[in-house]
Each structure stands twice: as C-alpha cells, then as structure tokens.
Amino acid sequence: MALTGVRVIELAGLAPAPFCGMILADFGARVIRVDRTKVSMTVDTQARGKQSVALNLKSPKAVAVLKRLCVQSDVVLEPYRKGVMEKMGLGPEDLLKDNPRLIYARLTGYGQSGSYAKAAGHDINYLALSGLLSMLGRSSEKPYAPLNLVADFAGGGLMCAFGIVLALLERSRSGQGQIIDASMVEGAAYVGSFMWKSRSLGLWNRPRGENMLDSGAPFYDTYRTSDGKYVAVGAIEPQFYEQLILGLGLDDADLPSQMSVSDWPQLRQTFTQVFATKTQAEWGRIFDGTDACVTPVLSLDEVLSHPHNQARGSFFKDSQGEISPRPAPVLSRSPAEACRTRDPFIGEHTRTVLKEYGFEQAQIEQLLSDGIIECNEAKARL
Ligand SMILES: C[C@H](CCC[C@H](C)C(=O)SCCNC(=O)CCNC(=O)[C@H](O)C(C)(C)COP(=O)(O)OP(=O)(O)OC[C@H]1O[C@@H](n2cnc3c(N)ncnc32)[C@H](O)[C@@H]1OP(=O)(O)O)[C@H]1CC[C@H]2[C@@H]3[C@H](O)C[C@@H]4C[C@H](O)CC[C@]4(C)[C@H]3C[C@H](O)[C@]12C
C-alpha cells in the first residue's frame, strides 16, 4: 500500500486525530496510538488497524519512553491544545532534535497561534470561525452545523492526513521532517474555498437558504415520498432539469421558468405534492438510468445494499458486523486495505511495541510495576 513502512505515533484524541490516524493506517502506515493509563474505554471508534500503547505521560519516565518511540518513527500526530506537548517536554524542539526527519503533525481547532490558540472548542466552534457556518441552514432558520463533518473530519483529520503525506513526499527530496500546523478553522475554510471564489458568479448573493445550492432552489433539495422516505434532487443544468420535469409527469409549459427565483416557493410546493404521491422505490424506478439527478436518501444501513454501492464495494462489514465506508480514493495499483478485525484494547500492544523498539524485558517489567505503562495483552486473549 502507498504508506507501507511509514511509522506513525498517534497521541489519543477525540475524533479528528483518530480519523487522521485511521486514514494513514488504511493506506498502509503502522499507527501506534498512545493512550492514557487507568482509562477503562477508548473513545477512538476509528481505531481499525492501529496498535495501542498505554503510557502515563505525567511521568518523566513515560515521556522518555515516548521520545524513544518517536526517534524511530516517521510521524507524530498530536491532538492537544497549543502548549500541552511542550509542557510535557514533547514539543517539536524536543522531538525534532532527536529525530530531524520526524514529521510533527499538530491537529488543533484554532492553530498554534492567535488569541484562540489555547481555547477549548469543538467542530461547531471551528466551523463558526471559518465563516462557513453562517451559510448553513434553511431560510428563516438559524445556522446549523452538518454533524461534525466539516471541521472535525474534512477540514481536520483529512486535511491533516493530506499534510502528512505532503511532508513525507517533501522529505523524500530534502531528507528533513517539519511541523504541520493543522487548524480546523483553516482546514474547513480551505475545503470551502469555492464559497469565497464563486461569489462573483452571484451564487450566494441572496440571504441564507434562498440561494441555488443552500436549499433555496426547488431543483436542488430533498423531498418526502409517500412511504416517509426522501429523495434528493440536484437537477441544476437545464437539460437535466428537463428530465426531472418529465419524470415527475409535469408539463414545462404549465410551470414557471426554472430560474425564476420569485417562483421557486411555488415550484417547490408543486414538487412536494408530486413526490408525495409515490414511494422512494417507485421514484427510483422512474429516475434510475436518467440524467434527472434524482437519488434516494439512504440511511447508514441502506447504503450497503444499494445496487450501485454494492457493485463497487463502496461499503463493507467488518468482523464485528459493523458497516464502514471503504477507504477513498481507490488507487489502481496500491489500493488501501482497511483492517477488518476488532479495534485494539487500550494497552494491548504496549509490551510488543516496546520490545520491538528496543526495550529490554527487565525495563518493561520495571516500567509496568512503576505504573508508567499498562500492558493489556491478556485482555485481548479473553
Ligand atoms: C469523541 C466524541 C465526538 C467528539 C467530536 C467533537 C464534536 C469535536 O469537535 S472533537 C474536536 C475537539 N477539538 C480538538 O481536538 C482540537 C484540539 N484539542 C483541544 O482543543 C483539546 O484537546 C480539547 C478542547 C479537545 C480537550 O481539552 P482538554 O483540556 O481535555 O485537553 P488538552 O488541553 O488538550 O490537554 C490534554 C491533557 O491530557 C494530558 N495527556 C495526554 N495524553 C496523556 C497520557 N497518555 N497520559 C497522561 N496524560 C495525558 C495532557 O498532559 C494534558 O493534560 P493537562 O491538561 O494537565 O495539560 C465525543 C462526543 C460525546 C462524547 C462523550 C460524552 O461527552 C459523554 C461522556 C463524557 C465523559 O466526560 C467522557 C466520556 C463520554 C462518553 C464522552 C466521550 C467522547 O468525548 C464523546 C463520545
């Protein structure tokens, strides 16, 4: 796989960093997650393919252990607010001194500088500061965050993984590591560059929820079907819109013009009434195979059995019977291979990893008895 041989130390975080680590593991990297000790359960639900080492980093001896792991690794990924790693003696200066080839990825909400750098926050806060949240929401409703997708994952974990791969590529020429300052505010905004760069097209010059792509246009929206499900309509171009009208059994001559914005509410009402007359499956039989840009709104469970997704293997069930999207994108010669066995227990691989990284048995036992590390391989055998 593309990242085979790359060794990553992921410090356990909440959601963005675990997603970044999962991406790297899916594409072949060896990802060792450093967990806290005395923690009963992990919140990392994106842990497939990772190993877990449990270290009490409040102890200088554990900091020394982590430093040794980082000397022999390519990437360290830290999910804490600004200054936390430095406080533990694990800042970039500490680690890059011992390993100048190390790629030090810092995934935060607000970045390593600025007045918010040390503030707590979550996806919605970063999305708000990015400017994008102000554009999300239906007309006359308050802005809403689309799950924690945009800042945590698109602008956070994924953007950080992108930065790590860029730094790995650059290191192949320079031989040097570097620091990645991945701010979720900036990552989210960068993902949303189109919103700024398309303003000249007049795409966003109306209030929130009244523009073509923000639920204002009736031909770019969702509609409830007679069985209580929904379909998504994205018939933007006139030639596709024409097929939508045909499929709905309407006559274009009886309708206002597609781009007559003042008539959009009336057009939406007409579409709402017509879509409510048939089930989602019935509309699928009418629109599948056409360019009307109409698709079923599938649930997280329904995606697995949809013929298109099935034909591509876009989703899979792991050994625990859990559905997951397959890694994207698909590389023709070195595709990702998502691990399908269970996630690691906290500390399951502490002993194995420390042995591999050169710690003697006696050292490991001493660290264990001093409470510096936790070894839970036994749990894995239960
Ligand atoms: C995980 C579910 C989904 C969450 C998504 C949510 C919407 C997000 O946006 S996540 C993104 C959060 N932001 C960032 O990641 C940006 C960068 N990080 C930060 O800004 C901060 O880390 C922080 C604000 C996220 C958290 O701040 P905090 O003060 O807690 O920590 P830091 O300042 O960063 O310092 C870290 C400290 O930890 C020490 N440390 C680190 N490693 C070790 C170690 N190995 N050993 C010892 N010590 C270690 C380090 O030294 C620092 O210590 P100091 O502070 O002393 O310096 C979640 C959605 C719902 C959640 C569940 C719900 O809330 C109920 C339960 C609540 C319960 O309290 C926890 C379990 C829950 C089940 C909870 C679980 C999950 O959080 C959820 C499922």
The ligand as a MOL file (V3000), in Angstrom:
LIG
                    3D

  0  0  0     0  0            999 V3000
M  V30 BEGIN CTAB
M  V30 COUNTS 79 85 0 0 0
M  V30 BEGIN ATOM
M  V30 1 C -15.4210 11.7360 20.6790 0
M  V30 2 C -16.8790 12.1430 20.5020 0
M  V30 3 C -17.0170 13.1350 19.3400 0
M  V30 4 C -16.3840 14.4730 19.6740 0
M  V30 5 C -16.4400 15.3450 18.4650 0
M  V30 6 C -16.4960 16.8160 18.8220 0
M  V30 7 C -17.6910 17.4150 18.1350 0
M  V30 8 C -15.2490 17.5150 18.4040 0
M  V30 9 O -15.2670 18.5520 17.7860 0
M  V30 10 S -13.7410 16.7750 18.7910 0
M  V30 11 C -12.5420 18.0140 18.4270 0
M  V30 12 C -12.0740 18.6830 19.7010 0
M  V30 13 N -11.0420 19.6650 19.4690 0
M  V30 14 C -9.7740 19.3070 19.1400 0
M  V30 15 O -9.4250 18.1610 19.0150 0
M  V30 16 C -8.8150 20.4640 18.9630 0
M  V30 17 C -7.5050 20.2630 19.7670 0
M  V30 18 N -7.7390 19.7940 21.0920 0
M  V30 19 C -8.2090 20.6120 22.0710 0
M  V30 20 O -8.5380 21.7630 21.8740 0
M  V30 21 C -8.3610 19.9760 23.4380 0
M  V30 22 O -7.6760 18.7580 23.4470 0
M  V30 23 C -9.8310 19.7040 23.8280 0
M  V30 24 C -10.5700 21.0200 23.9800 0
M  V30 25 C -10.4960 18.8300 22.8030 0
M  V30 26 C -9.8330 18.9660 25.1620 0
M  V30 27 O -9.1810 19.7790 26.1100 0
M  V30 28 P -8.5990 19.1200 27.4140 0
M  V30 29 O -8.4340 20.1860 28.4110 0
M  V30 30 O -9.4200 17.9250 27.7750 0
M  V30 31 O -7.2000 18.5130 26.9440 0
M  V30 32 P -5.8900 19.2970 26.4570 0
M  V30 33 O -5.8980 20.6980 26.9620 0
M  V30 34 O -5.7150 19.0590 25.0080 0
M  V30 35 O -4.7090 18.5370 27.2280 0
M  V30 36 C -4.5890 17.1330 27.1790 0
M  V30 37 C -4.2910 16.7450 28.6010 0
M  V30 38 O -4.1520 15.3250 28.6220 0
M  V30 39 C -2.8890 15.0060 29.1330 0
M  V30 40 N -2.4750 13.7540 28.4800 0
M  V30 41 C -2.4820 13.4560 27.1480 0
M  V30 42 N -2.0630 12.2180 26.9330 0
M  V30 43 C -1.7730 11.7020 28.1660 0
M  V30 44 C -1.2820 10.4410 28.6060 0
M  V30 45 N -1.0220 9.4450 27.7580 0
M  V30 46 N -1.0940 10.2670 29.9410 0
M  V30 47 C -1.3750 11.2570 30.7960 0
M  V30 48 N -1.8470 12.4840 30.4660 0
M  V30 49 C -2.0490 12.6800 29.1370 0
M  V30 50 C -2.0160 16.1630 28.7870 0
M  V30 51 O -0.8510 16.2010 29.5830 0
M  V30 52 C -2.9570 17.3030 29.0610 0
M  V30 53 O -3.0180 17.4650 30.4670 0
M  V30 54 P -3.0960 18.9210 31.1010 0
M  V30 55 O -4.4820 19.4060 30.8190 0
M  V30 56 O -2.8130 18.6870 32.5470 0
M  V30 57 O -2.0470 19.7560 30.4090 0
M  V30 58 C -17.4710 12.6650 21.8630 0
M  V30 59 C -18.9010 13.1430 21.6700 0
M  V30 60 C -19.6240 12.8820 23.0110 0
M  V30 61 C -18.5210 12.4430 23.9660 0
M  V30 62 C -18.9420 11.6270 25.1880 0
M  V30 63 C -19.9280 12.4440 26.0840 0
M  V30 64 O -19.4150 13.7450 26.3690 0
M  V30 65 C -20.2550 11.6820 27.3890 0
M  V30 66 C -19.0230 11.1690 28.1680 0
M  V30 67 C -18.3770 12.3590 28.9140 0
M  V30 68 C -17.1340 11.9010 29.7610 0
M  V30 69 O -16.5490 13.0160 30.4200 0
M  V30 70 C -16.1130 11.2550 28.7750 0
M  V30 71 C -16.7350 10.0750 28.0550 0
M  V30 72 C -18.0250 10.4210 27.2570 0
M  V30 73 C -18.6340 9.0880 26.8510 0
M  V30 74 C -17.6540 11.2930 26.0100 0
M  V30 75 C -16.6380 10.5910 25.0900 0
M  V30 76 C -16.3250 11.3840 23.8180 0
M  V30 77 O -15.6580 12.5920 24.1540 0
M  V30 78 C -17.5920 11.6620 23.0270 0
M  V30 79 C -18.1880 10.3690 22.5350 0
M  V30 END ATOM
M  V30 BEGIN BOND
M  V30 1 1 1 2
M  V30 2 1 2 3
M  V30 3 1 2 58
M  V30 4 1 3 4
M  V30 5 1 4 5
M  V30 6 1 5 6
M  V30 7 1 6 7
M  V30 8 1 6 8
M  V30 9 2 8 9
M  V30 10 1 8 10
M  V30 11 1 10 11
M  V30 12 1 11 12
M  V30 13 1 12 13
M  V30 14 1 13 14
M  V30 15 2 14 15
M  V30 16 1 14 16
M  V30 17 1 16 17
M  V30 18 1 17 18
M  V30 19 1 18 19
M  V30 20 2 19 20
M  V30 21 1 19 21
M  V30 22 1 21 22
M  V30 23 1 21 23
M  V30 24 1 23 24
M  V30 25 1 23 25
M  V30 26 1 23 26
M  V30 27 1 26 27
M  V30 28 1 27 28
M  V30 29 2 28 29
M  V30 30 1 28 30
M  V30 31 1 28 31
M  V30 32 1 31 32
M  V30 33 2 32 33
M  V30 34 1 32 34
M  V30 35 1 32 35
M  V30 36 1 35 36
M  V30 37 1 36 37
M  V30 38 1 37 38
M  V30 39 1 37 52
M  V30 40 1 38 39
M  V30 41 1 39 40
M  V30 42 1 39 50
M  V30 43 1 40 41
M  V30 44 1 40 49
M  V30 45 2 41 42
M  V30 46 1 42 43
M  V30 47 1 43 44
M  V30 48 2 43 49
M  V30 49 1 44 45
M  V30 50 2 44 46
M  V30 51 1 46 47
M  V30 52 2 47 48
M  V30 53 1 48 49
M  V30 54 1 50 51
M  V30 55 1 50 52
M  V30 56 1 52 53
M  V30 57 1 53 54
M  V30 58 2 54 55
M  V30 59 1 54 56
M  V30 60 1 54 57
M  V30 61 1 58 59
M  V30 62 1 58 78
M  V30 63 1 59 60
M  V30 64 1 60 61
M  V30 65 1 61 62
M  V30 66 1 61 78
M  V30 67 1 62 63
M  V30 68 1 62 74
M  V30 69 1 63 64
M  V30 70 1 63 65
M  V30 71 1 65 66
M  V30 72 1 66 67
M  V30 73 1 66 72
M  V30 74 1 67 68
M  V30 75 1 68 69
M  V30 76 1 68 70
M  V30 77 1 70 71
M  V30 78 1 71 72
M  V30 79 1 72 73
M  V30 80 1 72 74
M  V30 81 1 74 75
M  V30 82 1 75 76
M  V30 83 1 76 77
M  V30 84 1 76 78
M  V30 85 1 78 79
M  V30 END BOND
M  V30 END CTAB
M  END
